Amino acid sequence: MLRPLSAGSALLVLLASLALLLPTAGAAATPTGGTVSPLTPTARWTGGPFVASNPAGCVSTLDPSCDTFALTINPPASGNYTVDIVVSTAAPNDDDYDVYVYSPSGARAGSSTNGGTPPEKVTLDNPAAGTYTVQVQPWLVTPGATYSAVATLTTSTSVTGDTSSSLWSWDKNAAQASADVPLRVVMVGFKPGEVDESAVLGQVPASQRPGVLIPRADSGGGSCDNESPWVEGAATLLNHGRCYYEGTKPFLVPTEYRWKPKLIYAPDAFTDGLFAAMRANSATGEFSSRRLRNITFAKCNACGVSRKSS
């Protein structure tokens, strides 16, 4: 048996019918707001699920078919900074969102309306302090679509230089890189105690920088063509090194080796084999001139390691 509806029941039915005719509201962002600052540079939130797409656009920041998030920005005390807002889908799909950011005054501060799969990104350069509204529009989404979002404040480090010059404050004559390098000085044909080890190691500089192979004359120095008994003719890239000890230095590359020398003695078997190979591949006899002989022994005696043999 049917009963007539009471006035109260009729009102409930009417309200339910009106609710079906109203636009379906999207779920609010979770949480509804957050803050970014130099101490807490990141704020995260999620949104949805959306029951339908909204390609027409959000009517206002209060449009129930769009999500809103209240983003408070506390900028650093000084220096430049940015706030990046990135909206991504919660799972890999083709949902298409649009993002709009409004300043505390209500003016649009930025937007991202890329077509296709997110993420959508909005970058605010040095935004003023205050609470901004981030609005996410489900432009074309599947029913039940959700998203995740993150806002990140990034400060930039500024370098103040000498505005009157384009040069950095650095010593162009100093090595820009250096390394400790082991150096083994091998004594062939000698036994421990037969040489002054300190004198030999004293010939090794504490540090050394390689030079560019250029003839001395090309680097502003004079020619040493007539100063050497070893090579006839002009100084070449093969023999140029001797010239730099005449008072002119080569151009040095900015790498320095700090030598860590150690004297070691070759075993007799190595010495005998080396000398045998030298005899088999060398011609014996006197120097071509007495002058060359005297220079050779003078240089060897200066090192304190000369060993004359017949």
Backbone as CSV, one residue per row, in Angstrom:
resi,resn,N_x,N_y,N_z,CA_x,CA_y,CA_z,C_x,C_y,C_z
1,MET,0.846,-1.189,0.000,0.000,0.000,0.000,0.877,1.232,0.000
2,LEU,0.547,2.108,-0.948,1.360,3.313,-1.049,0.915,4.325,-0.014
3,ARG,1.962,4.973,0.534,1.671,6.022,1.499,2.035,7.371,0.885
4,PRO,1.209,8.369,1.184,1.554,9.696,0.665,2.811,10.229,1.355
5,LEU,3.611,10.953,0.575,4.841,11.511,1.120,4.529,12.664,2.043
6,SER,5.270,12.674,3.121,5.138,13.815,4.027,5.900,14.993,3.448
7,ALA,5.701,16.154,4.009,6.395,17.355,3.533,7.897,17.214,3.674
8,GLY,8.343,16.581,4.778,9.786,16.417,4.995,10.393,15.459,4.004
9,SER,9.708,14.345,3.723,10.225,13.369,2.771,10.298,13.958,1.379
10,ALA,9.309,14.719,0.999,9.314,15.352,-0.326,10.502,16.291,-0.481
11,LEU,10.860,16.997,0.581,12.002,17.920,0.526,13.292,17.168,0.305
12,LEU,13.462,15.988,0.949,14.681,15.198,0.777,14.812,14.684,-0.645
13,VAL,13.713,14.249,-1.225,13.744,13.777,-2.609,14.116,14.901,-3.549
14,LEU,13.584,16.096,-3.313,13.891,17.244,-4.161,15.369,17.599,-4.094
15,LEU,15.952,17.576,-2.898,17.367,17.913,-2.749,18.251,16.877,-3.431
16,ALA,17.875,15.591,-3.318,18.653,14.554,-3.973,18.619,14.717,-5.476
17,SER,17.464,15.087,-6.024,17.344,15.276,-7.464,18.188,16.446,-7.929
18,LEU,18.220,17.525,-7.173,19.032,18.684,-7.533,20.521,18.352,-7.495
19,ALA,20.891,17.490,-6.551,22.308,17.132,-6.435,22.793,16.406,-7.673
20,LEU,21.902,15.607,-8.282,22.292,14.892,-9.497,22.483,15.830,-10.663
21,LEU,21.841,16.992,-10.632,21.937,17.953,-11.735,23.119,18.890,-11.598
22,LEU,23.701,19.012,-10.400,24.819,19.923,-10.186,26.114,19.306,-10.685
23,PRO,27.143,20.132,-11.081,28.434,19.593,-11.507,29.070,18.799,-10.376
24,THR,29.722,17.698,-10.757,30.380,16.865,-9.759,31.686,17.505,-9.322
25,ALA,31.893,17.697,-8.059,33.096,18.356,-7.546,34.236,17.373,-7.466
26,GLY,35.459,17.823,-7.856,36.639,16.987,-7.695,37.085,16.995,-6.251
27,ALA,37.766,15.938,-5.851,38.262,15.881,-4.480,39.312,16.955,-4.272
28,ALA,39.306,17.575,-3.110,40.267,18.639,-2.822,41.665,18.078,-2.714
29,ALA,42.670,18.963,-2.921,44.059,18.542,-2.781,44.317,18.083,-1.354
30,THR,45.203,17.126,-1.225,45.551,16.581,0.096,47.055,16.645,0.299
31,PRO,47.525,17.436,1.278,46.763,18.376,2.109,46.316,19.575,1.281
32,THR,45.563,20.446,1.885,45.028,21.586,1.143,46.028,22.723,0.995
33,GLY,47.125,22.667,1.740,48.132,23.734,1.647,49.471,23.289,2.191
34,GLY,50.494,24.074,1.895,51.841,23.784,2.369,52.737,24.992,2.200
35,THR,53.952,24.905,2.724,54.882,26.035,2.725,56.246,25.584,2.217
36,VAL,56.879,26.449,1.416,58.271,26.236,1.006,59.093,27.419,1.498
37,SER,60.313,27.110,1.953,61.224,28.119,2.483,62.634,27.564,2.368
38,PRO,63.660,28.377,2.644,65.025,27.841,2.612,65.232,26.675,3.578
39,LEU,64.510,26.664,4.696,64.660,25.581,5.664,63.834,24.363,5.275
40,THR,62.666,24.584,4.687,61.803,23.482,4.220,61.488,23.746,2.745
41,PRO,62.415,23.375,1.850,62.298,23.793,0.447,61.278,23.008,-0.370
42,THR,60.657,21.972,0.184,59.771,21.126,-0.614,58.406,20.984,0.056
43,ALA,57.365,21.053,-0.762,55.992,20.785,-0.312,55.348,19.837,-1.317
44,ARG,54.693,18.794,-0.819,54.082,17.781,-1.685,52.595,17.666,-1.390
45,TRP,51.830,17.314,-2.433,50.416,17.053,-2.240,49.898,16.158,-3.363
46,THR,48.711,15.626,-3.178,48.057,14.793,-4.181,46.669,15.346,-4.441
47,GLY,46.089,14.938,-5.571,44.753,15.422,-5.919,43.931,14.361,-6.610
48,GLY,42.615,14.610,-6.683,41.676,13.654,-7.272,41.089,12.767,-6.180
49,PRO,40.344,11.734,-6.558,40.057,11.340,-7.950,39.017,12.247,-8.619
50,PHE,39.224,12.460,-9.936,38.272,13.230,-10.733,37.316,12.263,-11.422
51,VAL,36.061,12.612,-11.379,35.061,11.727,-11.977,34.820,12.063,-13.439
52,ALA,35.254,13.247,-13.876,35.019,13.644,-15.269,36.066,14.662,-15.693
53,SER,36.249,14.805,-16.992,37.167,15.804,-17.545,36.508,17.177,-17.540
54,ASN,37.329,18.212,-17.645,36.826,19.579,-17.680,37.640,20.377,-18.706
55,PRO,37.400,20.177,-19.999,38.150,20.911,-21.016,37.723,22.370,-21.145
56,ALA,36.600,22.734,-20.536,36.100,24.107,-20.667,36.908,25.093,-19.851
57,GLY,37.623,24.602,-18.838,38.406,25.493,-18.008,37.765,25.749,-16.673
58,CYS,38.568,26.187,-15.728,38.082,26.476,-14.373,37.481,27.875,-14.364
59,VAL,36.287,27.966,-13.834,35.601,29.258,-13.805,36.339,30.244,-12.912
60,SER,36.813,29.769,-11.766,37.553,30.609,-10.830,38.390,29.693,-9.952
61,THR,39.094,30.281,-8.994,39.877,29.462,-8.072,38.980,28.671,-7.132
62,LEU,37.686,28.964,-7.162,36.735,28.240,-6.323,35.953,27.205,-7.115
63,ASP,36.293,27.004,-8.386,35.573,26.045,-9.231,35.712,24.645,-8.639
64,PRO,34.604,23.980,-8.281,34.683,22.658,-7.631,35.148,21.545,-8.565
65,SER,35.150,21.794,-9.888,35.610,20.757,-10.810,37.126,20.745,-10.942
66,CYS,37.822,21.661,-10.268,39.281,21.745,-10.301,39.820,21.659,-8.876
67,ASP,41.036,21.176,-8.747,41.694,21.124,-7.439,42.448,22.415,-7.181
68,THR,42.518,22.828,-5.931,43.324,23.994,-5.551,44.207,23.634,-4.366
69,PHE,45.395,24.249,-4.355,46.350,24.035,-3.274,46.916,25.386,-2.883
70,ALA,46.901,25.685,-1.589,47.415,26.955,-1.088,48.905,26.801,-0.785
71,LEU,49.744,27.426,-1.621,51.195,27.325,-1.486,51.753,28.620,-0.906
72,THR,52.260,28.547,0.313,52.878,29.715,0.957,54.369,29.708,0.673
73,ILE,54.870,30.838,0.180,56.288,30.970,-0.170,56.948,31.942,0.800
74,ASN,57.940,31.434,1.521,58.774,32.277,2.389,60.157,32.360,1.756
75,PRO,60.489,33.454,1.081,61.746,33.530,0.323,62.958,33.673,1.233
76,PRO,64.165,33.437,0.693,65.385,33.649,1.476,65.600,35.122,1.746
77,ALA,66.468,35.403,2.705,66.712,36.796,3.088,67.371,37.577,1.965
78,SER,68.175,36.909,1.141,68.861,37.604,0.049,69.150,36.607,-1.060
79,GLY,69.516,37.109,-2.213,69.882,36.263,-3.336,68.702,35.871,-4.198
80,ASN,68.992,35.326,-5.355,67.963,34.892,-6.289,67.479,33.485,-5.937
81,TYR,66.256,33.181,-6.337,65.700,31.862,-6.058,64.560,31.605,-7.031
82,THR,64.190,30.350,-7.143,63.057,29.954,-7.981,62.173,28.992,-7.197
83,VAL,60.905,28.916,-7.607,59.978,27.918,-7.075,59.424,27.146,-8.268
84,ASP,59.723,25.836,-8.316,59.243,24.967,-9.385,58.044,24.163,-8.878
85,ILE,56.969,24.183,-9.647,55.755,23.434,-9.319,55.554,22.395,-10.415
86,VAL,55.573,21.121,-10.043,55.477,20.028,-11.011,54.286,19.150,-10.640
87,VAL,53.423,18.896,-11.623,52.253,18.040,-11.448,52.420,16.821,-12.343
88,SER,52.339,15.627,-11.759,52.504,14.376,-12.488,51.328,13.458,-12.212
89,THR,51.110,12.523,-13.118,50.059,11.538,-12.881,50.527,10.544,-11.835
90,ALA,49.580,10.031,-11.074,49.927,9.088,-10.021,50.367,7.756,-10.593
91,ALA,49.951,7.430,-11.818,50.345,6.190,-12.476,50.534,6.492,-13.953
92,PRO,51.353,5.720,-14.650,51.571,5.977,-16.083,50.277,5.873,-16.883
93,ASN,49.851,6.974,-17.468,48.651,6.986,-18.317,48.693,8.249,-19.164
94,ASP,47.638,8.473,-19.922,47.580,9.612,-20.830,46.731,10.747,-20.300
95,ASP,46.505,10.809,-18.998,45.722,11.901,-18.438,46.423,13.229,-18.704
96,ASP,45.614,14.216,-19.077,46.155,15.529,-19.430,45.610,16.571,-18.465
97,TYR,46.528,17.160,-17.676,46.161,18.206,-16.727,46.717,19.547,-17.199
98,ASP,46.077,20.619,-16.808,46.601,21.967,-16.969,46.783,22.563,-15.580
99,VAL,47.810,23.398,-15.421,48.136,23.956,-14.112,48.185,25.477,-14.214
100,TYR,47.561,26.145,-13.285,47.562,27.610,-13.214,47.973,28.022,-11.806
101,VAL,48.796,29.046,-11.721,49.263,29.551,-10.430,48.874,31.022,-10.322
102,TYR,48.266,31.366,-9.209,47.813,32.734,-8.983,48.533,33.324,-7.781
103,SER,48.918,34.602,-7.910,49.648,35.299,-6.849,48.717,35.639,-5.697
104,PRO,49.296,36.111,-4.581,48.426,36.501,-3.450,47.386,37.549,-3.823
105,SER,47.669,38.347,-4.850,46.702,39.375,-5.261,45.621,38.816,-6.173
106,GLY,45.780,37.586,-6.612,44.796,36.975,-7.504,45.212,36.997,-8.957
107,ALA,46.300,37.683,-9.303,46.770,37.737,-10.688,47.468,36.430,-11.052
108,ARG,47.342,36.040,-12.310,47.991,34.803,-12.723,49.511,35.000,-12.745
109,ALA,50.213,34.131,-12.041,51.670,34.229,-11.954,52.366,33.269,-12.903
110,GLY,51.665,32.241,-13.382,52.264,31.294,-14.304,51.289,30.197,-14.636
111,SER,51.598,29.431,-15.694,50.727,28.335,-16.090,51.503,27.338,-16.930
112,SER,50.950,26.131,-17.033,51.501,25.084,-17.885,50.333,24.326,-18.478
113,THR,50.214,24.388,-19.818,49.080,23.766,-20.502,49.569,22.870,-21.633
114,ASN,50.603,22.109,-21.362,51.143,21.224,-22.391,50.143,20.125,-22.716
115,GLY,50.093,19.759,-23.972,49.222,18.675,-24.368,49.879,17.328,-24.123
116,GLY,49.071,16.287,-23.964,49.616,14.954,-23.789,49.916,14.623,-22.350
117,THR,50.773,13.632,-22.205,51.064,13.094,-20.879,51.852,14.089,-20.037
118,PRO,51.502,14.266,-18.737,52.282,15.123,-17.843,53.687,14.584,-17.703
119,PRO,54.619,15.243,-17.012,54.289,16.290,-16.034,54.104,17.671,-16.636
120,GLU,53.372,18.472,-15.877,53.245,19.899,-16.159,54.123,20.644,-15.159
121,LYS,54.812,21.696,-15.614,55.750,22.398,-14.738,55.582,23.899,-14.886
122,VAL,55.524,24.585,-13.742,55.479,26.045,-13.695,56.652,26.510,-12.840
123,THR,57.435,27.449,-13.353,58.582,27.993,-12.620,58.340,29.457,-12.312
124,LEU,58.445,29.804,-11.036,58.311,31.191,-10.593,59.692,31.711,-10.237
125,ASP,60.102,32.819,-10.875,61.413,33.419,-10.619,61.282,34.521,-9.573
126,ASN,61.967,34.328,-8.450,61.968,35.314,-7.362,60.547,35.788,-7.008
127,PRO,59.629,34.885,-6.756,58.269,35.322,-6.405,58.259,36.009,-5.037
128,ALA,57.359,36.972,-4.900,57.245,37.681,-3.626,56.667,36.752,-2.565
129,ALA,56.936,37.077,-1.327,56.413,36.274,-0.225,54.893,36.341,-0.211
130,GLY,54.275,35.251,0.221,52.830,35.227,0.315,52.285,33.854,-0.015
131,THR,50.958,33.748,-0.020,50.285,32.479,-0.307,49.745,32.499,-1.727
132,TYR,50.208,31.548,-2.529,49.801,31.421,-3.924,48.800,30.275,-4.057
133,THR,47.935,30.391,-5.042,46.954,29.350,-5.304,47.378,28.559,-6.533
134,VAL,47.558,27.263,-6.340,47.894,26.369,-7.448,46.623,25.620,-7.834
135,GLN,46.164,25.815,-9.056,44.919,25.204,-9.516,45.224,24.164,-10.587
136,VAL,44.708,22.970,-10.402,44.920,21.866,-11.337,43.600,21.570,-12.032
137,GLN,43.607,21.680,-13.360,42.407,21.442,-14.165,42.531,20.082,-14.855
138,PRO,41.549,19.178,-14.651,41.570,17.881,-15.328,41.083,18.029,-16.769
139,TRP,41.948,18.507,-17.644,41.523,18.872,-19.005,40.964,17.671,-19.761
140,LEU,41.677,16.542,-19.726,41.176,15.322,-20.355,41.729,14.136,-19.571
141,VAL,40.904,13.572,-18.707,41.351,12.506,-17.816,40.353,11.362,-17.837
142,THR,40.822,10.201,-17.428,39.925,9.059,-17.264,39.217,9.178,-15.922
143,PRO,38.002,8.673,-15.817,37.287,8.733,-14.526,38.108,8.078,-13.419
144,GLY,38.182,8.760,-12.282,38.957,8.260,-11.156,40.420,8.653,-11.195
145,ALA,40.795,9.548,-12.148,42.201,9.941,-12.289,42.696,10.724,-11.073
146,THR,43.933,10.511,-10.719,44.578,11.231,-9.619,45.914,11.778,-10.096
147,TYR,46.502,12.651,-9.306,47.813,13.220,-9.638,48.616,13.427,-8.358
148,SER,49.916,13.629,-8.528,50.779,14.022,-7.415,51.530,15.282,-7.829
149,ALA,51.823,16.127,-6.859,52.465,17.408,-7.151,53.534,17.710,-6.116
150,VAL,54.518,18.521,-6.536,55.579,18.939,-5.636,55.993,20.358,-5.994
151,ALA,56.216,21.166,-4.980,56.744,22.518,-5.145,58.112,22.569,-4.464
152,THR,59.109,23.091,-5.175,60.479,23.103,-4.664,61.075,24.494,-4.778
153,LEU,61.588,25.008,-3.665,62.276,26.300,-3.648,63.774,26.048,-3.773
154,THR,64.407,26.683,-4.747,65.840,26.506,-4.999,66.526,27.852,-4.984
155,THR,67.539,27.985,-4.147,68.315,29.226,-4.106,69.517,29.089,-5.013
156,SER,69.940,30.196,-5.604,71.103,30.194,-6.492,72.244,30.921,-5.813
157,THR,73.463,30.382,-6.012,74.659,30.979,-5.432,75.246,31.973,-6.420
158,SER,75.339,33.202,-6.012,75.916,34.234,-6.879,77.373,34.458,-6.531
159,VAL,78.174,34.697,-7.559,79.603,34.952,-7.398,79.889,36.390,-7.783
160,THR,80.425,37.137,-6.861,80.759,38.531,-7.115,82.221,38.633,-7.503
161,GLY,82.485,39.079,-8.700,83.859,39.188,-9.187,84.255,40.626,-9.406
162,ASP,85.437,40.803,-9.931,85.935,42.130,-10.246,85.309,42.570,-11.559
163,THR,84.368,43.512,-11.492,83.654,43.935,-12.687,84.520,44.734,-13.638
164,SER,85.701,45.175,-13.191,86.579,45.953,-14.063,87.473,45.068,-14.911
165,SER,87.435,43.763,-14.687,88.318,42.866,-15.432,87.615,41.541,-15.659
166,SER,87.970,40.893,-16.750,87.423,39.574,-17.045,88.349,38.463,-16.563
167,LEU,89.425,38.831,-15.865,90.380,37.844,-15.376,90.059,37.454,-13.942
168,TRP,90.217,36.174,-13.636,90.102,35.733,-12.259,91.380,36.075,-11.513
169,SER,91.298,36.087,-10.208,92.493,36.326,-9.394,93.248,35.013,-9.237
170,TRP,94.214,34.800,-10.123,95.013,33.580,-10.060,96.399,33.881,-10.591
171,ASP,97.333,33.072,-10.157,98.723,33.235,-10.561,98.961,32.429,-11.826
172,LYS,99.109,33.122,-12.946,99.260,32.412,-14.217,100.594,31.683,-14.314
173,ASN,101.548,32.019,-13.446,102.835,31.335,-13.470,102.883,30.109,-12.563
174,ALA,101.851,29.936,-11.757,101.829,28.807,-10.827,101.186,27.593,-11.483
175,ALA,101.572,26.419,-11.002,100.978,25.186,-11.508,99.528,25.094,-11.058
176,GLN,98.653,24.708,-11.952,97.244,24.584,-11.632,96.874,23.175,-11.156
177,ALA,97.783,22.233,-11.362,97.575,20.859,-10.898,98.930,20.262,-10.569
178,SER,99.000,19.428,-9.538,100.267,18.821,-9.147,100.015,17.428,-8.599
179,ALA,101.081,16.626,-8.599,100.946,15.250,-8.119,102.313,14.755,-7.658
180,ASP,102.303,13.894,-6.634,103.523,13.217,-6.195,103.783,12.030,-7.120
181,VAL,105.003,11.955,-7.660,105.321,10.923,-8.640,106.579,10.176,-8.192
182,PRO,106.497,8.849,-8.032,107.705,8.082,-7.694,108.686,8.088,-8.870
183,LEU,109.965,8.243,-8.569,111.011,8.274,-9.592,112.117,7.313,-9.187
184,ARG,112.392,6.323,-10.002,113.421,5.326,-9.725,114.657,5.619,-10.567
185,VAL,115.769,5.881,-9.895,117.055,6.105,-10.564,117.820,4.781,-10.505
186,VAL,118.009,4.155,-11.659,118.621,2.826,-11.716,120.119,2.975,-12.011
187,MET,120.930,2.440,-11.117,122.382,2.453,-11.283,122.798,1.134,-11.935
188,VAL,123.380,1.215,-13.115,123.808,0.036,-13.862,125.333,-0.055,-13.801
189,GLY,125.841,-1.186,-13.326,127.284,-1.395,-13.239,127.901,-0.893,-11.948
190,PHE,127.091,-0.554,-10.986,127.590,-0.049,-9.708,127.027,-0.889,-8.571
191,LYS,127.783,-0.913,-7.472,127.374,-1.593,-6.261,127.093,-0.554,-5.176
192,PRO,126.251,-0.892,-4.224,126.029,0.038,-3.111,127.350,0.393,-2.438
193,GLY,127.543,1.676,-2.178,128.765,2.163,-1.564,129.773,2.681,-2.555
194,GLU,129.596,2.407,-3.838,130.552,2.856,-4.853,130.251,4.255,-5.362
195,VAL,129.071,4.779,-5.089,128.711,6.119,-5.552,128.177,6.926,-4.384
196,ASP,128.238,8.212,-4.532,127.668,9.130,-3.544,126.181,9.293,-3.872
197,GLU,125.343,8.542,-3.170,123.923,8.532,-3.501,123.287,9.913,-3.353
198,SER,123.698,10.661,-2.355,123.124,11.996,-2.166,123.462,12.908,-3.335
199,ALA,124.682,12.714,-3.905,125.068,13.540,-5.045,124.240,13.184,-6.273
200,VAL,123.983,11.883,-6.446,123.175,11.471,-7.590,121.742,11.986,-7.445
201,LEU,121.125,11.751,-6.289,119.755,12.192,-6.089,119.642,13.708,-6.061
202,GLY,120.771,14.372,-5.743,120.767,15.828,-5.753,120.597,16.410,-7.141
203,GLN,120.804,15.582,-8.167,120.602,16.045,-9.538,119.118,16.064,-9.925
204,VAL,118.286,15.435,-9.098,116.857,15.391,-9.387,116.167,16.573,-8.710
205,PRO,115.472,17.419,-9.458,114.788,18.554,-8.834,113.630,18.084,-7.961
206,ALA,113.287,18.890,-6.965,112.173,18.535,-6.088,110.864,18.479,-6.855
207,SER,110.709,19.354,-7.838,109.512,19.374,-8.669,109.894,19.780,-10.075
208,GLN,109.028,19.485,-11.012,109.334,19.760,-12.412,108.036,19.909,-13.183
209,ARG,108.033,20.831,-14.128,106.891,21.029,-15.004,107.328,20.816,-16.443
210,PRO,106.589,20.024,-17.207,106.973,19.797,-18.601,106.831,21.061,-19.419
211,GLY,107.705,21.194,-20.402,107.687,22.370,-21.266,107.190,22.034,-22.655
212,VAL,106.709,23.053,-23.340,106.264,22.887,-24.713,107.494,22.841,-25.623
213,LEU,107.490,21.939,-26.586,108.652,21.766,-27.451,108.712,22.860,-28.503
214,ILE,109.447,23.910,-28.186,109.689,24.986,-29.137,111.175,25.310,-29.098
215,PRO,111.791,25.605,-30.241,113.198,26.009,-30.226,113.390,27.263,-29.398
216,ARG,114.548,27.383,-28.824,114.820,28.510,-27.931,114.624,29.843,-28.644
217,ALA,115.081,29.931,-29.880,114.977,31.195,-30.599,113.523,31.603,-30.796
218,ASP,112.621,30.610,-30.961,111.211,30.914,-31.158,110.551,31.438,-29.893
219,SER,111.145,31.199,-28.727,110.561,31.655,-27.477,111.184,32.962,-27.001
220,GLY,111.922,33.624,-27.889,112.493,34.913,-27.538,113.956,34.854,-27.171
221,GLY,114.509,33.667,-27.064,115.925,33.552,-26.723,116.801,33.559,-27.956
222,GLY,118.080,33.532,-27.731,119.002,33.518,-28.851,119.244,32.107,-29.329
223,SER,120.062,31.956,-30.321,120.381,30.646,-30.861,121.579,30.073,-30.138
224,CYS,121.602,28.766,-29.963,122.748,28.117,-29.338,123.418,27.178,-30.341
225,ASP,123.332,27.525,-31.623,123.860,26.668,-32.672,125.352,26.427,-32.502
226,ASN,126.070,27.436,-32.056,127.527,27.332,-31.991,128.032,27.008,-30.593
227,GLU,127.090,26.709,-29.668,127.507,26.477,-28.294,127.600,25.000,-27.952
228,SER,127.119,24.150,-28.842,127.078,22.743,-28.498,128.056,21.940,-29.331
229,PRO,128.811,21.056,-28.716,129.706,20.192,-29.475,128.987,18.944,-29.995
230,TRP,127.695,18.815,-29.649,127.007,17.566,-29.951,126.352,17.562,-31.317
231,VAL,125.742,18.678,-31.696,124.951,18.700,-32.916,125.412,19.852,-33.794
232,GLU,125.612,19.561,-35.029,125.956,20.605,-35.980,124.671,21.181,-36.571
233,GLY,124.667,22.455,-36.825,123.507,23.083,-37.460,122.568,23.710,-36.457
234,ALA,121.339,24.039,-36.929,120.379,24.796,-36.130,119.811,23.947,-34.997
235,ALA,119.356,24.643,-33.933,118.681,23.969,-32.828,117.329,23.481,-33.319
236,THR,117.013,22.230,-33.074,115.756,21.640,-33.544,114.934,21.174,-32.360
237,LEU,113.748,20.660,-32.651,112.901,20.150,-31.591,113.523,18.939,-30.912
238,LEU,114.454,18.292,-31.579,115.075,17.111,-31.003,116.124,17.471,-29.962
239,ASN,116.854,18.545,-30.195,117.975,18.872,-29.301,117.801,20.207,-28.606
240,HIS,116.594,20.770,-28.643,116.435,22.124,-28.141,116.591,22.215,-26.636
241,GLY,116.342,21.111,-25.903,116.316,21.179,-24.456,117.585,21.723,-23.848
242,ARG,118.734,21.433,-24.455,120.011,21.909,-23.909,120.080,23.434,-23.890
243,CYS,119.361,24.098,-24.806,119.468,25.548,-24.910,118.835,26.265,-23.725
244,TYR,117.828,25.653,-23.087,117.121,26.346,-22.030,117.954,26.496,-20.762
245,TYR,119.056,25.808,-20.690,119.934,25.976,-19.540,120.974,27.057,-19.798
246,GLU,120.799,27.796,-20.891,121.700,28.891,-21.220,121.119,30.232,-20.793
247,GLY,120.048,30.208,-20.008,119.496,31.468,-19.515,118.090,31.763,-19.981
248,THR,117.495,30.911,-20.799,116.140,31.120,-21.281,115.279,29.933,-20.892
249,LYS,114.070,30.179,-20.388,113.185,29.116,-19.956,112.118,28.855,-21.023
250,PRO,111.702,27.598,-21.166,110.634,27.298,-22.124,109.278,27.653,-21.545
251,PHE,108.260,27.620,-22.390,106.889,27.768,-21.904,106.497,26.484,-21.188
252,LEU,105.995,26.601,-19.970,105.668,25.431,-19.152,104.165,25.214,-19.101
253,VAL,103.746,23.977,-19.210,102.332,23.665,-19.050,101.989,23.717,-17.562
254,PRO,100.734,23.981,-17.198,100.375,24.190,-15.785,100.194,22.896,-14.982
255,THR,101.078,21.921,-15.196,101.049,20.673,-14.438,102.422,20.454,-13.819
256,GLU,102.454,20.195,-12.523,103.732,20.055,-11.820,103.840,18.659,-11.223
257,TYR,105.004,18.039,-11.425,105.297,16.736,-10.833,106.242,16.936,-9.651
258,ARG,105.846,16.450,-8.500,106.712,16.489,-7.331,107.406,15.125,-7.228
259,TRP,108.688,15.103,-7.583,109.415,13.839,-7.669,109.693,13.255,-6.286
260,LYS,109.528,11.953,-6.184,109.888,11.192,-4.991,110.947,10.168,-5.408
261,PRO,112.228,10.610,-5.506,113.260,9.748,-6.089,113.765,8.679,-5.121
262,LYS,114.197,7.581,-5.712,114.797,6.481,-4.959,115.862,5.832,-5.832
263,LEU,117.025,5.567,-5.234,118.135,4.975,-5.965,118.097,3.459,-5.805
264,ILE,118.142,2.757,-6.926,118.195,1.296,-6.891,119.336,0.839,-7.791
265,TYR,119.851,-0.361,-7.522,120.998,-0.893,-8.262,120.546,-2.085,-9.104
266,ALA,120.919,-2.030,-10.387,120.581,-3.125,-11.285,121.398,-4.362,-10.915
267,PRO,120.833,-5.563,-10.990,121.584,-6.784,-10.692,122.646,-7.043,-11.762
268,ASP,123.630,-7.868,-11.413,124.742,-8.136,-12.341,124.243,-8.724,-13.646
269,ALA,123.260,-9.607,-13.580,122.764,-10.233,-14.805,122.214,-9.184,-15.770
270,PHE,121.515,-8.208,-15.239,120.988,-7.135,-16.094,122.132,-6.317,-16.678
271,THR,123.127,-5.993,-15.837,124.260,-5.194,-16.301,125.022,-5.913,-17.408
272,ASP,125.317,-7.202,-17.180,126.067,-7.960,-18.189,125.281,-8.061,-19.489
273,GLY,123.982,-8.293,-19.389,123.168,-8.388,-20.595,123.083,-7.076,-21.347
274,LEU,122.974,-5.973,-20.614,122.892,-4.660,-21.249,124.188,-4.321,-21.970
275,PHE,125.318,-4.503,-21.298,126.602,-4.191,-21.929,126.876,-5.102,-23.116
276,ALA,126.488,-6.388,-23.033,126.673,-7.291,-24.155,125.876,-6.833,-25.359
277,ALA,124.634,-6.383,-25.108,123.815,-5.889,-26.209,124.398,-4.608,-26.791
278,MET,124.946,-3.756,-25.949,125.546,-2.520,-26.442,126.775,-2.811,-27.301
279,ARG,127.616,-3.762,-26.861,128.799,-4.093,-27.646,128.413,-4.699,-28.994
280,ALA,127.376,-5.521,-28.983,126.970,-6.161,-30.227,126.383,-5.176,-31.226
281,ASN,125.928,-4.040,-30.742,125.288,-3.071,-31.628,126.029,-1.750,-31.683
282,SER,127.296,-1.737,-31.264,128.058,-0.491,-31.262,129.424,-0.717,-31.884
283,ALA,129.998,0.351,-32.355,131.361,0.325,-32.872,132.289,0.856,-31.793
284,THR,133.421,0.186,-31.565,134.366,0.609,-30.543,135.440,1.483,-31.161
285,GLY,136.078,2.250,-30.317,137.154,3.116,-30.797,137.214,4.399,-30.023
286,GLU,138.100,5.237,-30.419,138.301,6.514,-29.762,137.253,7.511,-30.231
287,PHE,137.064,8.566,-29.424,136.200,9.670,-29.826,136.713,10.270,-31.125
288,SER,135.773,10.890,-31.848,136.191,11.495,-33.114,137.114,12.676,-32.907
289,SER,137.075,13.250,-31.704,137.995,14.353,-31.402,138.291,14.346,-29.909
290,ARG,139.494,14.822,-29.561,139.868,14.887,-28.155,138.946,15.826,-27.396
291,ARG,138.406,16.848,-28.079,137.526,17.812,-27.424,136.263,17.120,-26.923
292,LEU,135.691,16.249,-27.729,134.498,15.538,-27.303,134.788,14.612,-26.134
293,ARG,135.965,13.986,-26.156,136.336,13.092,-25.061,136.440,13.859,-23.751
294,ASN,137.117,15.007,-23.804,137.291,15.807,-22.590,135.959,16.302,-22.038
295,ILE,135.052,16.725,-22.941,133.746,17.216,-22.498,132.944,16.092,-21.848
296,THR,133.007,14.907,-22.447,132.251,13.773,-21.918,132.688,13.426,-20.508
297,PHE,133.990,13.281,-20.296,134.474,12.898,-18.977,134.332,14.035,-17.971
298,ALA,134.400,15.266,-18.461,134.199,16.397,-17.555,132.781,16.389,-16.992
299,LYS,131.802,16.094,-17.846,130.414,16.053,-17.391,130.186,14.877,-16.446
300,CYS,130.775,13.716,-16.747,130.609,12.558,-15.889,131.261,12.772,-14.528
301,ASN,132.472,13.336,-14.507,133.180,13.591,-13.255,132.418,14.582,-12.398
302,ALA,131.714,15.537,-13.056,130.950,16.520,-12.291,129.823,15.859,-11.515
303,CYS,129.306,14.737,-12.038,128.239,14.024,-11.352,128.772,13.097,-10.267
304,GLY,130.073,12.831,-10.276,130.663,11.977,-9.266,130.387,10.509,-9.492
305,VAL,130.010,10.142,-10.695,129.684,8.730,-10.958,130.439,8.203,-12.170
306,SER,131.518,8.856,-12.544,132.240,8.425,-13.751,132.927,7.107,-13.506
307,ARG,132.857,6.232,-14.498,133.596,4.960,-14.444,134.264,4.764,-15.808
308,LYS,135.582,4.961,-15.833,136.321,4.815,-17.081,136.599,3.335,-17.333
309,SER,136.469,2.958,-18.542,136.787,1.581,-18.903,137.568,1.578,-20.208
310,SER,138.415,0.592,-20.353,139.220,0.505,-21.558,138.377,-0.072,-22.684
